[in-house]
Amino acid sequence: MRRLLALALLCTACTNNDRAAPDSTNFQAPESHGPDALLLRIPRAGGIGRVYVYPKLDSVVWTVDEAPSLERVLAFDPDAGTIAYVDSKGFPGRLDLRETDVVRASRAKLTSLASANGSDIYGINSKGEIVRLNPTGGDWHFKPPIPARSVFTQPNGELLIAANKGSQTVLWKVRPPDDVAQDSAVLPLSGRAVRTQVGDRIYFSVDSGLVGVKAKDLSPAGTVELPGMVRALAPTPSGDRVYIATAGDSSIFVVDRYSGNVGKAVTLPGAPIDLRMDGLGRYLLARFPKGDSAWVIAIGTNRLVGAVGTRWEADLPAITPDAELAALGAKDVTLIDPDNLAVKSTVEGGARDFWYFFAWNGFRPRPEGLDQPVTFPSESVYFDTTASSTPDGSPLSPIARDTSPTVVVPGNPVTTGFTVSFAALLDAQKAQQLAGTIVVNGTPAHLVATNSAGSPIYRVVLGPYATRDEADRVGRASRRQYWVFEGSP
């Protein structure tokens, strides 16, 4: 039991992904076991961008000068600390929360801009080719047999590409950086489409209905007949249901993913022209056909709560992390209880800003002593992952690196640089295979073997490096999950 506990504690320490907050912040957050709820606000005309710890809108933890006017946010990368966006001129870019920087990702206009991870941004150029914009410069192009119309990014790194050919819509599945399609499928000519948040379904609107496709193998996921043309789609975060508004119909229909059955979720006083799902699947917002108002629907019971006055923009109205409705007025943002539509508070002047809610622990101060190296009373050895045997074919013997235990004195830690750690594994072969796939600036990762409670542990690391910034740059360049700790491996 003690051996299992020791291994669990070691693996937790080696995979911790917290980073130090930017030097410009002085926020002292209470101890938390999960990511902090944050709010990014940027003037709608562009200007100084600020991040707040929500709901404390006086607690600025990050600022950046000359932020662009945003059209929409594509995704957030919690590992790299970057927000991928599209500005009001249609150009993609990234906000780097660690470096406090704003970078335009492309000077060429692209369509169907999308991102699944907040770092890699995909779009379609004027030739109908797929373009990947990578923050480290590893751009990639794919030319489909037919000029692409839309691209759908998947959480696993794959892409689904759609193009129209005559009376058909053709789909391809590609895994960058490969330039050969893994699968393809043909659908009836389709219009707008939506991807479920978990990424395992794509729904395309066709004449008076929907066609579902499984992202794994592009196999059919069922056809849904509806009484009219699809006007808006909104899947739940899990993808178990899809809410649909059709042209000229005041009913919102709901499709059950598992049974394929379609029914009426709720009937509204009028036919909505757009739908917006709460990021946690608690409420559905439906836009009035005319006027600045929206209906609020409780998802758990499919109950029409009522209507609220709000402008409809790409960011607001929205459900906040603490389950309030942020309604957009002419000058202010009003926070409303969506269960009874009672006004809770008003953010004066909030309508001047673009709002984006997200969760991250990157601004949280690190506890003292967290960066002290983990030490064990046993010997540590170094394995060279660039070779597996000697010239005569015999296995390589481990090279002793440091046979004396490192003693760490609390409050006066031994510092010999900063090490980038990627994994702690119990299997030496798997650890060596993983290390062989990680190369940064020509330097491959290596293994450090230690013992815990009599069991060997193999850590995949790079370094040490002279500064934490250098170690962080190496970790980000690896495009892997990593953890930086102070000290030699």
N, C-alpha and C positions, 0 to 999 in steps of 0.2 A: 504493500500500500504506500509506504514512504517513497519507494522508487517511482511509482506512477505519479505521485504528487510532485516530486522533484522534476520529473520530465515535463509535466503540465506547466509548472511555473517557469521553467526554462524556455519552452516554446512560446509562452505568452510574452516573455520579455524580448525574445528575438524577433517577434513579428509585430511589436508595437509600432504604430505608424505615426505617433505624435511628432510634431516638429516644434521648434522654437518659434514664437510669434515674431513678426517684423519689429525692427527696432523702434519704428514710429508709434507703436502701441504701448499704452500703459494700463490697459484694462486688467483688473484683478478679478477673475471669474471664480465663483465658488466651485468646490470640488464636484465633478460630475463624472458619471460613468458612460456617458454617451456624447455624441456631437452636440454642439451648441446651436440653437435656432438663431439664424442670422438674417438680416435684411440689407440688401444692397439698394441704395437710392442714388440715381443719377438724374440731374436736371434733363427734362425732355428735350431741351435745346442743346444739351451738352454742357459740360462744366466740371465742377469738382464732384467726384464720386465719393460716397461714404458708405461704410458698412457699420451697422448697429447690431448689438446683441438684443434680439427681439424678446419681449416687447418693450425694453427700455430704450426708447427712441432718443434719449439724451446720452447714450453710452456709445460714442463713436470709437471704434477700435481700428479703423483703417480708412485712409483717405488717399485719393489720387487726383492730381491736377489734370485738366484738359481731357476728361473722359468724353467719348463721343456721344452723340445722340443715338439712343438705341431703338431699334425696331422690335427686336425680340431676342431672348436668350435661347441658345441651342442646348447647352448642357453644362454641367459643372464637374470638374475632375478633382476629387478630394485628395488624391495622392499628389498631384502636381500643384494643386491650389490655383487652378485656372478656370475662368468662366469663358466659354465660347459664345460669341454673340454675332448678330447681324446688325450693322448700324443703319441709320435712317436713309443712307444712300445706297443700301443694298450690298455693302462690302462686309465680308466676315473678318472677325478679329478675336483677340483674347485679352482678358484682364488677368494679369498675374498678381495674385494676392500675396505671394511671397516676395517677389521682386518689386512690388508696387509699380507696375508698368502696364502700359497699354500698347498693344502691337496689332497693326492691321495684317491679317494673314494673307491677303491677296490684293493685288492692284487691278486684277481683271474681274469683270462682273461674271458671277456664277449664279446659276439657278438651282432650285431644289436643295438649298443648303441644309445640311444636317450633321449632327454629331451625337454619338452615343456615350462618349467618355469625357467630353469637355476639352480634349487636347487635339485629337484628329478631327479635322473638319472636311466634309465631302461636299462636292457640288458638281454641276454639269456646265461645261464650257460651251462656247458658241458652236462648236463642231459636234456637240452631242456626246462628248467624251466625259468619263468620270475622272475627277481630279481629287486627290487626297492632299490636304495641306497639313503638314506635320510641323510641330514647333521646333524640332531639331533639324529641319531642312530635308527630311526624307520624303519629298513629294513623290506621288505615284499617279500614273495615268492608266486608264483602261478604256479601250475603244470597243464598244459592243458592236455586233453586226448591224444594228439599226441605231440611229441616233437616240440616245436615252431621253426619256421624258421626266422621270423621277427616280430618286435613290432613297433607300431605306436602310439606315444603319442599325446593326444588331448588337446587343450587349456582348456577344461572344467574338466580335471583331469582323463578322461576315457582313456582306452587303447584298441587298436585293435590289435589282435594277429593273425598271419597267420602261417599255417602249411600245408605241402604237404602230401597227402595220396593217393597213387596210381596215378591216372590220374586226381585228383582233388586237389584244394586248399581250405582248411577249414578256416573260420574266426570266431573269438569269440570277443565279446565286454565285458570288465570287468571294474569295477570301484573299484580301490584299496581303502581301504584294504579288500574289499569283496573277497572271494575266490570262488564265484559262478558266472559263465558267465551269463550275462543278455540277450544276443542275440547271434545267430550264423548264418552262411550262408555258402553255398558251391558254389565255382566257378570252371570253367575249370582250369586245371593246369596252373599256371601263373609264370612269371619270376619277373623282377624288378617292383617296385611299387613306387609311389610318393604320398605324402599327400599335399593337398592345404594348404596354409599358414593359412587360416581362420579355417581349420580343419574340414570342412563339407563334404569333398569328399576324397576318396582314389581311385587312378587309378592304375590298375594292367595290365601289358603287357601280352597278350596271343598270340597264333599263329596268326600272321598278324593282330594284332589289339589291342584294349584296352577294358577293362571292368571297368566301374565305379561303386562304391558302396557308398551309403550315410552313413556317420558315425553315424548319429542319430539312425538308426534302422537297418542298414546293408541291406537295400533294394536296388535293382538294380538301377543304375543311367544311364544305357544305355551302348550299345556296339558300338564300333567304328571300322570299317574295314579299314585297311591300306594296301598299296601295298607291304609291306615287314615287316620283324621283327623289332620291336622297339629297337632302339639303345640308345636313350636318351629322357628324358622328362623334361620339365620345365614349371610349371604353373605360371601364373601371381600371384602377392601377394593376390589379391582378389579371385582368383580361377575361374574367369569368362572365362578364356581361358587356354588351355594347348597346348604348342608348342612341336612338336614331330619330332625327326630325326629317319629315318629308315635306315636299312642296305642297302648300295649300291645306295641310292637315294639322289640326290643333293638338293631336295626340302625339306623345313621345312613345315610341316603341322600344322594347328591350329584347335583345336576342341573348338567350342562354347559350353559352359556348359549349357546354357539355351535351345538352340535349338537342341543340339546334332549334328549339322552339322559339317562336316569336309571339309576343303579347304586348298589350298596352300597359306601359308603366304608369302613366298619368295623362289626364286630359287637361289642357290649359285653356284659358279664355280665348287665346288666339294662336296662330301658327308661328312658332319661333323661327328665327332665321340663323341662329347659331347656338351651340352648346359648349359648355366648359365644365370639365370634371375636376373636383377637388383632388389634389395630389395624394391624399390619403383615402379617397373614396367615401367621404362622409356625405357630401352634398353635390348636387348637380345644378348648375346655373344655366338658364335658358334666356336668350336675348329676345326682347320684345320686337315684333315686326316693325313698329314705328315708335319713335321716342326714346329717350334715355332712361330705360328701365330694364329690369331683369326679374324673372321668376326664380324662386329658391325652392328646390325639391330635396327632401331628405331621402337619401338612397336606401337606408335600412328599411324603411316602410313604404317607399315610393309615394310619400305624402307631399302634396303641394303646400308649402308653408305660407307663401304669399309673394308679394312683389315689392321690390325696392327700387328707388330712384338711383341710377348710376349710369355714367358713360361707359361705353364698352371699348376698351383698348386691348392691346396685346398682353398687357400685364395685369390690368384690373378691369372688372372686379375679380377678386380671388379670395379663397379661404386661407386664413393665416395658420401658422403652426399650432396656435392655441385655440383653433376652431372658431374664430370670429370671421365675419364677412367684411372684407375691406372694399367699400363702395367708393367709386370715383365721382366726386362732384366737380363743379366748375372751378373751385379754388382749393377745396379741402378734401381729405380722405376721411370717411366716416367708418368707424368700426362698429359692427352690428352683431347682435346675437342671432345666428341663423335659425335658432329653434323658435323664436317668437318675434324676431325682427325688431327688438328693442335696441335703441342706440346705446352703445357702451361708452364711447369716447370719440373725439374728433381730433385729427391731426391737421392743425391749421397750416395751410400752404402746401400740404402734401400732394396735391394734384399737380403741382409743377414738376414732380419727379416721376421717373420710371421706377417701379418697384419690382424687386426680385427676391423671393424667399428661398433660402437654402440652409443646409445643416453642415457644420464642419467643426472640427476641434483644433484647427490650425492656429487660432488666435489664443488658445488657452496657455497660460504660463506653465512651464514644466516644473514639477516638484524638485526641490534640491536633492541632489544625489542620484537622480534618475539616470544621468549620463555617466555615472561611474561604471567601469567595466565589470562584467560578471566574472568572477574567478572561482576556480575549483582547486582542490588540493592535489589533483592528479596531473600527470604530464600532458603537455600539449604538443601535437606534432603537426607538421605541414606536409600536404600532399601536392605534388606538381601535377595539375590536370592536363598538361600538354603532352604527356607521354604516359604509357601504361606499363612499359617493360624496358629492360636493359637490352643492349645490342645482342646478347646471347639468348634472349627470349625469356629470361627469368624475371619474375615480378619485381617491381621496384620496392625497395624498403622505405618506410617512412623516414623523412629527414627530421631529426630532432631540432626543434626551433627554440624552445625555452623549457628546460627541465626543472626550473625552480618555480615554486608557486609565487604568484603576485600577491603582495599584501597591500590592501587598500585601507588607509586610515581615514575614518569618517571626518569630513571637513577639510581634509588635505589629500585629495585623490591623486594617484599617479596618472599623469597625463603625457601620453606619447603620441598625440595626434587623434584623428577621428576615423573610425572604421565604418564601412557600409556593409550591413548584414542583410542577406536576402532570405535565408531559410535555415532552420535547424532540423536535421533529419536523423533518423535512427539507422537508415540503410546507407552504407558508404557508396555503393554503386549508384543509387539514385541521386545521392548528393553530388557525386562526381559527374554524372550525366547533366544535372542541372547547371553545375559550374561551367561545363563546357559550352553551354548555350549563352553565357553571359560574357560579353566582351565589350569593353568601353575604351575607346581610344587605343585599340590594339592590345590592351591588357586584359587577359582572361581572369575570371574569378578563380579563387582557390579555396581549398578546404582547410579548416582547423578542426582537429579531432580532440575532444575532451571526454572525460568520464564523469558520470553523475550516478551515484548510488550503484556503482558497478556496471552501469550500462554505457556504451559508447554513444556519443552524440557528434554529428558531423555538421559543422556550420559552413555555409557558403558565403564568402565575404570578398570584398575588395578593400585595399588599403593596408595600412593607415595613410591618411592624408594630413597635411599640415593644419588645415583649418576646417571648420564645420561647413562653411560655404562651399569649399572645394569638394568635400564629401557629398554634400547635397546635390551639387551639379552632376557628379558622377552617378549618383542614384537616379536622378531624373533622366539622364542620358541613357540609362540601361532600359528604360521603359518597363521596369518591373516594380513590384511592391518591395519596399526596402525600409530599413531602420538604421539610423545613424547613432552610434554610441561613442563616447569619449574613451580613448585608450587603444592599445594595440590588440589585434585578434588574440 
